[in-house]
Amino acid sequence: MKLKHLEGLLGDLQQFSNPEVELEQYPTGAHIASRILFTAENSFGDVSNKVVADFGCGCGTLGVAAALLGAEHVIGIDIDSQSLEIASLNAEDLELDINFIQCDVKNLGWRGQTVDTVVMNPPFGTRIKGADMDFLCVALKVASQAVYSLHKTCTRDHIKRAALQDFNASSAEVICENFAV
C-alpha cells in the first residue's frame, strides 16, 4: 500500500468527540500515524505477517494502520470503553479484523514476549506522572521485535535513557519527528 493511500484511509477514521482529559486522550493524526507504521513496515519489516499490539489504542488509528499494512493479527488495548467503541467501528468500516481489550496497560498480565511489535501513542505523563514510562516498560516486556512509541520532543533523551538503562531495550532511536508549522 502506498503511503498517501494509507494516510487517506486513516484520515477518514472517526475520532474522539469528547476526549477524556484525565486519560490524556488526543487523536493520533493520520499524517504521523501513516509515516510511523509505513516506516516500521518498509524499513524494518515489523508489521506485515506480525502480531501487533496498539497500547492505549484510543480510536484505533495505529492498529488500523498496522492491519492495513498486513499485520497477521492486531490487538488494540485501551482503558476507556467509549474509545474502544469508536476503534471497533473504525475497524468494522474498513472490514478489518482487530481484537480490542478494555484494560489498563499496567494490569495487562501478559507474560513474556507475547507480540512481535507494539505501537503506541501513550499518555505523555502530564496528568499522571510516569504514565508514559509505565506504557514503555510494559511494551518492552511483551514485544519480541520492536516498540514504536510517540513522545514529546522535550522528553526524548529521558525516554531513550530509560529504555536502554532501566528497561533493557537493545536500542532506542528516533525514526520520525513531527514538526509544528
C-alpha positions in Angstrom: 0.0 0.0 0.0 1.3 3.4 -0.9 1.9 6.0 1.9 -0.6 8.5 0.6 -3.3 5.9 0.3 -2.7 4.8 3.9 -2.8 8.4 5.1 -6.0 9.0 3.3 -7.7 5.9 4.8 -6.5 6.9 8.3 -7.7 10.5 7.8 -11.3 9.2 7.3 -11.4 7.5 10.7 -13.7 8.7 13.4 -12.0 10.4 16.3 -12.9 11.4 19.9 -15.9 13.7 20.1 -15.3 14.3 23.8 -11.8 13.3 24.8 -11.2 12.4 28.5 -8.6 15.0 29.7 -7.6 12.8 32.7 -6.7 10.0 30.4 -4.7 12.4 28.2 -6.8 11.4 25.1 -5.9 13.1 21.9 -6.2 11.8 18.4 -3.2 10.3 16.6 -3.1 12.2 13.3 -3.2 10.4 10.0 0.0 12.0 8.9 2.2 10.9 11.7 0.4 7.5 12.1 0.8 6.6 8.5 4.5 7.5 8.5 5.4 5.6 11.6 3.7 2.4 10.5 4.8 2.8 6.9 8.4 3.1 8.2 8.0 0.3 10.6 7.0 -2.0 7.8 9.0 -0.8 4.8 12.3 0.0 6.6 12.2 -2.6 9.4 9.7 -5.3 8.4 7.9 -5.1 11.8 4.3 -5.1 10.7 3.2 -7.5 7.9 2.7 -11.0 9.0 3.4 -10.0 12.6 1.3 -9.8 15.8 0.9 -6.2 16.6 -0.5 -4.6 19.8 -1.7 -1.0 19.9 -1.3 0.2 23.5 -3.7 2.9 24.6 -5.3 2.5 21.2 -7.9 5.2 21.6 -9.8 5.4 18.3 -7.6 2.7 16.8 -5.6 4.7 14.3 -2.2 2.9 14.8 -3.8 -0.5 15.0 -5.9 0.2 11.9 -2.7 1.2 10.1 -1.0 -2.0 11.1 -3.9 -4.1 9.9 -4.0 -2.2 6.5 -0.3 -2.9 6.2 -0.8 -6.7 6.5 -0.3 -7.5 10.2 -1.2 -11.1 10.9 -3.1 -10.1 14.0 -3.8 -6.8 15.7 -4.8 -6.2 19.3 -6.0 -2.8 20.5 -5.8 -2.1 24.2 -7.4 0.8 26.0 -8.8 1.6 29.4 -11.7 3.6 28.0 -14.8 1.7 26.7 -16.0 4.7 24.6 -12.7 4.8 22.8 -12.9 1.1 22.1 -16.4 1.5 20.7 -15.0 4.1 18.2 -12.0 1.9 17.4 -14.2 -1.1 16.8 -16.4 1.0 14.4 -13.3 2.2 12.6 -12.1 -1.3 12.1 -15.5 -2.5 11.0 -15.9 0.3 8.5 -12.7 -0.9 6.8 -13.6 -4.6 7.2 -10.6 -5.2 9.4 -10.4 -8.0 12.0 -8.9 -6.3 15.1 -9.4 -7.6 18.6 -10.0 -5.0 21.3 -9.4 -5.4 25.0 -10.5 -3.0 27.7 -7.7 -3.0 30.2 -5.2 -0.7 31.9 -1.9 -1.5 30.2 -0.2 -1.7 33.6 -2.5 -4.5 34.5 -2.3 -6.4 31.3 -0.9 -9.5 32.8 0.8 -10.9 29.7 3.8 -13.0 30.5 6.9 -12.9 28.3 7.1 -11.8 24.8 3.5 -12.1 23.6 3.5 -10.0 20.5 6.0 -9.1 17.8 5.5 -5.4 17.7 3.9 -2.8 20.0 2.8 0.6 18.6 1.5 3.3 20.8 0.7 6.9 21.4 0.8 6.8 25.2 -0.3 9.4 27.7 2.6 11.8 28.0 2.5 11.8 31.8 1.3 15.4 32.1 -1.8 14.3 34.2 -0.5 11.2 35.8 3.3 11.4 36.3 5.1 8.5 34.8 2.2 7.1 32.7 4.4 7.3 29.6 7.1 5.2 31.3 4.5 2.6 32.5 3.4 2.1 28.9 7.0 1.9 27.7 8.0 -0.6 30.4 5.2 -3.0 29.6 5.7 -2.6 25.9 9.3 -3.5 26.1 8.5 -6.6 28.2 5.9 -8.0 25.8 7.3 -7.2 22.3 9.7 -9.7 20.9 10.9 -7.4 18.0 10.1 -3.7 18.3 8.3 -0.9 20.1 7.2 2.2 18.2 6.1 4.9 20.5 5.2 8.6 20.2 6.7 11.0 22.8 7.1 14.7 23.4 10.4 16.1 22.0 11.4 17.5 25.3 11.3 14.1 27.0 13.2 12.3 24.2 16.6 12.0 26.0 14.9 10.8 29.2 12.8 8.2 27.3 15.8 6.9 25.4 17.9 6.6 28.5 15.2 4.9 30.5 14.5 2.4 27.6 18.2 1.5 27.4 19.2 1.6 31.1 16.0 0.8 33.1 14.0 -1.4 30.7 16.9 -3.2 28.9 16.0 -2.2 25.4 18.6 -3.3 22.9 18.4 0.1 21.1 16.4 3.3 21.0 16.3 5.7 18.1 14.1 8.4 16.7 12.6 7.3 13.4 10.1 10.1 12.8 9.7 13.6 14.0 6.6 15.7 13.9 7.2 19.4 13.5 4.7 22.1 14.3 4.2 24.5 11.4 
